[in-house]
Amino acid sequence: MTEIRPRSHRRIGPNPRWLAAAGAVVLAAIVGVALILQNGGSACASPPATSGHSGKATFYDLDGGTPNCSYPSAPDDDLFVALGPSEYSNAAACGTYLDVTGPEGKVRVKVVDKCPECDAGHLDLSRTAFKKIGAESAGVIPITYKTVVNPATPGPLSVRMQEGTSQYYWSALIDNHGNQLSSVKVAGPGGTFHTAERADYNDWIIDGGAGSGPFKIKISDVYGRTATLSGISLSPEKTQKSSARLSGGGTVETPHSSSPTPAKKKSPSPAKSSAAPTTASVASSAAPLPAADTTAPADTSLDLAGAAATSRCH
């Protein structure tokens, strides 16, 4: 069988946050309306159901492009996947993990991208991930896959204020959450929380802004677990790490404070960021996560594409 030609997924059309970079409040307002229409006006997501799914896998290379989930670089281990529009689900799947089993083994991959031409059940893996479960020369292989609940993540929660962010237009990328997010709420110096909308490219947007900061950000996942990060500054294009985790066995690390540091520039094998954490806390009243299976002590695998359970939106 002929090998599938590698390709890079990129956004189609202008990214609204690039328009905001011009600093025009009118443009930001127009963008905000477009985002609500694009995302259905809701950032809520439902927990996955409990059955496996089968399909096929191909592979591609990012080739230095920016994935649709807006991450500045590929994961350090180069294990990632692009999903078709229905499973990408307007970016709800971004930052979650799949366990994928093929003819020659099993691999865990992070959802970072959308594959516009892929139907449900067709996963477009990174070349590195594909080679772990099948022969590269095959090009297309049969697979089974499940999304992972409460996966271990490379680090604690992080916030990256995106290009164009100002006191009038708030846009942030949340990473290392592991589980699907249900909501992101932001409070400025005044203390009133505002609900952000998730864009199709995975930025969380507050049209009209949330002030000049510093910000308190309440992040909730679809299993009812919540973390509140404090001291997040209005520093576009810098990654600010916390000491809190939403997943990875439910670990809660001791919070402490520091200033944000710039994110590493994109490279084929990026070094891990040494950014120090900001103040963070995890809600003790969070609902318990599903029990772990015997093969993965810190997490449980569930179906990405199955019927949805009742959503817990905060």
N, C-alpha and C positions, 0 to 999 in steps of 0.2 A: 504494500500500500504506500502511496506517495506521502511523504511527510508534509504536514500542514505548514504553510509559510508563516513564520512568526510575525506578529504585528503588535502595534502599540495602540492602546485605547486612549483617546483624548476627548476632552469636551467638545461638543459641537456648538459653534457659535460663541459669542462673547460671554465671559464669566461676569455676573453682575457686580462682584466685588471689585473688578478692574474698573468698571464705570465709576464706582464710588471713590476710587483713588483720586479722581479729579477734584474731590472736595465739595462738590455741589450738592447741597441738601435736596434740591428738587430732583436730581437724578436718583439720589438714595431713596426717596419716597416712591418713585416709579419702580425701582428695582424691588422694593419691599412688596408691592402689589403683585408683581410678576412672580415672586417667590411663593406667595400664598397660593396663587392659582396653580403653580407648578406642583406644589406639594400637597394640594388638597386642603390647605389651611390647618393641618394638624401634624404634630410631631409624634403622636402616640403610636406605639407599636405593640403587638400582642406576642406573648410567649409562643415559641414553636411547639408543635405537638410531638407525640412520642412514638414515632416510627421512622424506619430508615427510608432511603430513597435511592433509586437506581437511575443510571443514565450513561453518559459518555464524557470523555475528557479529551481536549486538545491542549495545545500549549502556545505561548507567545512570549515575546520579550518587551519590556517597557522601553528599552532603547533611550533612556534618559527622559522620556515623557512623564508628565504628571498624571497619575491615575485619577479616575473620576471621583474617588473619595477624598481628593485634595491632599493626601499625605505628601510631604516634601520629598520623600525618598521611599524606595522599597524597603521591606523589613530586612534587618541585618542578615538573616539566614536565607534570604531570597526565596522564601516559601510563601507564595501568595496566590490568589485566584481572582478572576473576573467572572461575574455572574450575569446572566441574561436579565433583561428589564424586569420581568415578573418577580424573580428571586432577589434582585438588587433592591427592589421595593422602595424606589425614591430615596435611596441611601440608608434605609433602615438597617440593612445588613452590613454596612461599613464598620470595620473594626471588630467584627465577630470572627469566629474561627470554625473551620470545617475539618472533620476527620474524613479523609478520602481513601478508599481502598480500591486498588487496581490489581491487575494480574500478577504483579511482582512485589506487592507490599502495601503499606499504609503510610500516609503522610498527613500532617496537620498543617493547614494553610490559613492565612489571614485574608479576609475579604477586603480588597483595596480598590476594586475597579468594576466597571460595568462593561459587558460585552454586548453591544447593540444587536448583533446578529444571532445571539445564542438564545435558543428556546429553553424553557424550563427543563432541567435535567442535564443540560449541556454546560459543563464547567470548563473554563479556559484557564488552565494552570500556568504558573511560571514554568519555564523550561526545567529549572532545577527541581521543582516539585514533581513534574511529570516523569522525569528520569528515575525518581525514587520508587515509582509504582508501575512503570511500564517501559518498554523499549522505545527510545526516541524515534527510531526508524519507523515505528508503527504509525505514528501521526495521530491516530484516534484509537482510544482504548475504552472498554466497558468499565464502569465503576459503580460503587455504591458510596453514599456519603451521608453524613449527619452533622448538624451544627453542634458545637460543644457548649454546654452550659457551665458557667463558672470556670473558664479556662485560666491557666497561668498566663500572665502577661509579662513582657520584657521589663516592665517597670511600673511605677505607680501612675495614677492619673496625671495627665498633662493637658495644658491649655495653650493654644497658639492663637494669639490675636492676628487676624488675617489682614492682608494688604487692603488699604482703604478704610480701616477701622478708625473712628474718631468719636468724639463725644456725641456726634449726631447720627452715627451709623455703627452699630456693634456687630461684629462678625468674628466668630471663634471656631476653631477646630479642636474637638475633644478627642483624645487618644488614650490607649491603654485601658479602655473600659471593659473589653472582653465580651460582656453580654450586650444584647441590644439595648439601646437607651430608649426610655419612654418620654423623658422631658429634661430640659435644661432651663433653669430659672436664674435670673441675674439681678442682683441688687447693687446699686451704686452707693455713694456716700449718704444718700437720703434714707437708705434702709428698706425701700419698697421693692419687692421682687417683681420682675417683669418676665413673662414667658417668651423664650426664643422659639423661632420657627426653624425647622431643619430644611435646608435647600437640597435639591437633587444632587449637588456635588458635596454634600456632607458638612457644610458650614452651618453653624447655628446663628441665626440672624435676629436682631432686634431693630426693626426699621424705626428711625428717629433716635436711636442710640440709648445709652444708659448712663450718660454723664461721663466725666473725665476719670473716674476711678479713684482709688482702688475698688475692685469689685469683689463681691461675695457670690459664688456660683454654686447652686444646688443642682447636682447631677443625679438622676434617678434611672434605674434600669427596669426592664419589664417584669422582673421578679420582686419588685418592691424594695430593693436595696438602694440606699441613698448616701451620697457623700457630699459634704459642703466644704468648698474650698474658699479660703479667705486670702486677702492681700494680693489678688491678681491685678497687675498693673495694665494700663493702657499702653502697651508696647508692641506695635504691629511687627509681625514676622519674627517674633522671638518665642521660643518654647519655654513655658513656665511649668515646672514639675511640682507636684504635691507629694505628700507622704501617704496618701490614702489610696486604697484599692477597692474596686467594686467586685472583683473576681479574683480567682487564684486561690481557692480554698477558704475564702472569707477572711483572709489575713487583714488585720488593721494595724498599720505601723504607727509608732509614736510621732505625733505631729511636731514640727518645728518650722522656723521661718528663715527665709533668705530672699535675696533679690533674684529676679529672673536672669537667665543668660541666653545669648543668641543660639538658635538651632543650628545644627551642622548643615553645611551645604550639601546638595545632592551629589552622590557619587555611586558607582557600581557596587561598592562594598563599604557603606558608610560606617564610621566609627560610632560607638554608642555615645549619646550626649552625656556630658558631665554636669548638666544643669542641676542646681541644688533646689530642694523642695520649698514650696510656700506653705503657709499655715493651712492645715486641713483637718477635718473631723468626719467620722462616719457615723450615721445615725444608728443608735443601738436598738431602735425599734423596728429595724428592717425585717421584712418577712424572710423566713428560712429558705435557703436554696434547695433544689432537689438533691436527693441523696446521691452520693458518688457511686460509680460502677466499680467493678473489681479490677478493671484494667487501667483505670485512670483515677487514682486516689483523690485528686484535687478537683475533678470535674465529672460531668455526666454528658453523654452525647444524645442529642435529640434531633428530630427531623427538621430541616430548614423549610421544606416546601409543604409540610402537612397542614391540616386545618388548625386555625388559631384558637387558643384558649382565651378566657376573659382577660382583657387588658387592665393593668393597674396604672393609671395615669395620675401624676401628682401635680 
